[in-house]
Amino acid sequence: MTALRITLGVLLVIAAAVAAVPALVLFDLVSGGTGWGLCETGLSSCSTGYFAGPELFALLTVVMFVILALAAMCLRALRHLGSRRS
C-alpha cells in the first residue's frame, strides 16, 4: 500500500513537470536559448515548420494522459485495498 502511495506521488510530480514544459521552453526562448531545440538559431531567426508547436503539444498531451491514467489506476487500487482492509 505504501508503494502505491509513493508511485502515485511520483506520477503526480511527473505530471506537474510535464505541465511545466511549455513554460520552460518559452522561458528558454526569451532568454536567448534554442527553446530546447525548437528554434535552432534562437528566436530572432527562428524558421520552424508549421507543425513544430502542434507536434510538441500533441506529444505533451499524450504523455499527460498516460501519466494521469496511471495515477487513476493507482488511486483505484488504493481504494480497493482500503475497502478490503475495513
C-alpha positions in Angstrom: 0.0 0.0 0.0 2.9 2.3 0.8 4.5 1.5 -2.6 1.3 2.6 -4.3 1.2 5.9 -2.5 4.8 6.6 -3.4 4.1 5.7 -7.0 1.1 8.0 -7.0 3.2 10.8 -5.6 5.9 10.3 -8.2 3.3 10.2 -11.0 1.8 13.5 -9.8 5.3 15.1 -9.7 6.0 13.9 -13.2 2.6 15.3 -14.4 3.4 18.7 -12.9 6.8 18.6 -14.6 5.2 17.7 -18.0 2.7 20.6 -17.5 5.6 23.0 -16.9 7.5 22.1 -20.1 5.8 24.7 -22.3 6.6 27.5 -19.8 10.2 26.3 -19.6 10.5 26.2 -23.4 9.2 29.8 -23.6 11.5 31.0 -20.9 14.4 29.4 -22.7 13.5 31.1 -25.9 13.0 34.5 -24.3 16.4 34.3 -22.5 18.2 33.6 -25.8 18.2 29.9 -25.9 17.0 27.4 -28.5 13.8 26.5 -26.8 15.0 23.0 -26.2 15.7 22.5 -29.9 12.5 24.2 -31.1 14.4 27.1 -32.7 18.0 26.0 -33.5 19.3 29.5 -34.1 17.3 31.3 -31.4 14.2 33.4 -31.5 15.4 36.2 -33.7 15.9 33.9 -36.8 13.6 31.0 -35.9 12.3 29.3 -39.0 10.5 26.3 -37.7 7.8 24.5 -39.7 4.1 24.9 -39.1 3.9 21.7 -37.2 6.7 22.1 -34.6 4.4 23.7 -32.0 1.4 21.4 -32.5 3.7 18.4 -32.6 5.1 19.3 -29.2 1.6 20.0 -27.9 0.4 16.6 -29.1 3.3 14.8 -27.6 2.9 16.5 -24.2 -0.9 15.8 -24.3 -0.4 12.1 -24.9 2.2 11.9 -22.2 0.0 13.7 -19.8 -3.0 11.4 -20.5 -0.8 8.3 -20.0 0.5 9.7 -16.7 -2.9 10.6 -15.4 -4.3 7.2 -16.5 -1.6 5.5 -14.4 -2.4 7.8 -11.5 -6.1 6.9 -11.8 -5.2 3.2 -11.7 -3.1 3.7 -8.6 -6.0 5.6 -6.9 -8.4 2.8 -7.8 -6.0 0.2 -6.5 -5.6 2.2 -3.2 -9.3 2.5 -2.8 -9.8 -1.2 -3.5 -7.1 -2.2 -0.9 -8.5 0.3 1.6 -12.0 -1.2 1.3 -10.6 -4.8 1.7 -8.9 -3.8 4.9 -12.1 -2.5 6.6 
